[in-house]
Amino acid sequence: MGRENDLARTFAERCTEARAYLRREMNARGLCEEDGWRIAETLRSVGTRTELVMRPIHLRLPAPENLECVVEIQENEIIDSHCEP
């Protein structure tokens, strides 16, 4: 259980960091929460890893295609994250 708790904590930390980075990038581009912009999160399975993909979304406006953060965990318990500004 200790290893699983450590992995869960690390994954949660990476997700928090990715959300903060994405929010800063969104704000810098004028995609502000008070104007209706949110962060959409979706899961996808790619081979032996699972990815949490975070992107800006608005109910009426198109989102930029080149702005996202991905936090992934692989079957062998490696956690990684990366963001594309």
C-alpha positions in Angstrom: 0.0 0.0 0.0 2.9 2.4 0.7 4.1 2.3 -2.9 0.6 2.8 -4.3 0.1 5.8 -1.9 3.4 7.3 -3.1 2.3 6.9 -6.8 -1.1 8.4 -6.1 0.5 11.4 -4.3 3.0 11.9 -7.1 0.4 11.7 -9.8 -1.8 14.2 -7.9 1.1 16.6 -7.5 1.9 16.4 -11.3 -1.7 17.0 -12.1 -1.8 20.1 -9.8 1.4 21.4 -11.4 0.0 20.9 -14.9 -3.3 22.6 -14.1 -1.4 25.6 -12.6 0.9 25.8 -15.7 -2.1 25.5 -18.1 -4.1 28.2 -16.2 -1.1 30.6 -16.3 -0.7 30.0 -20.1 -4.4 30.5 -20.6 -4.5 33.7 -18.7 -1.5 35.0 -20.6 -3.4 34.4 -23.8 -6.6 36.1 -22.5 -8.4 32.8 -21.9 -9.7 33.8 -18.5 -12.0 31.8 -16.2 -14.2 34.8 -15.6 -14.8 34.9 -19.4 -16.0 31.3 -19.4 -12.7 29.4 -20.1 -12.3 26.1 -18.2 -9.8 23.2 -18.2 -11.2 20.1 -19.7 -9.7 16.8 -18.6 -9.9 13.5 -20.5 -8.3 10.1 -20.0 -6.8 8.1 -22.8 -5.0 4.8 -22.9 -1.9 4.6 -25.1 -0.1 1.2 -25.1 1.0 0.5 -21.5 0.3 4.0 -20.2 -2.7 6.0 -19.2 -2.7 9.8 -19.9 -4.7 12.6 -18.4 -5.0 15.3 -21.0 -5.8 18.8 -20.0 -6.9 21.5 -22.5 -8.7 24.8 -22.4 -12.4 24.7 -23.4 -15.1 27.3 -23.8 -18.8 26.6 -24.5 -19.0 29.0 -27.5 -15.4 29.9 -28.5 -12.9 27.7 -30.3 -9.9 26.6 -28.2 -6.3 26.9 -29.3 -5.1 23.6 -30.7 -1.5 23.9 -29.5 -2.1 24.3 -25.8 -2.4 21.2 -23.5 -0.8 19.4 -20.6 -0.5 15.6 -20.3 0.2 13.7 -17.1 0.9 10.0 -17.7 1.4 6.9 -15.7 2.9 3.8 -17.3 2.3 0.2 -16.4 5.7 0.0 -14.8 4.7 2.8 -12.4 6.6 5.7 -14.0 4.9 9.0 -13.8 5.7 11.8 -16.2 4.1 15.1 -17.4 4.7 17.6 -20.1 3.0 20.7 -21.4 2.9 22.3 -24.8 2.6 26.1 -24.7 
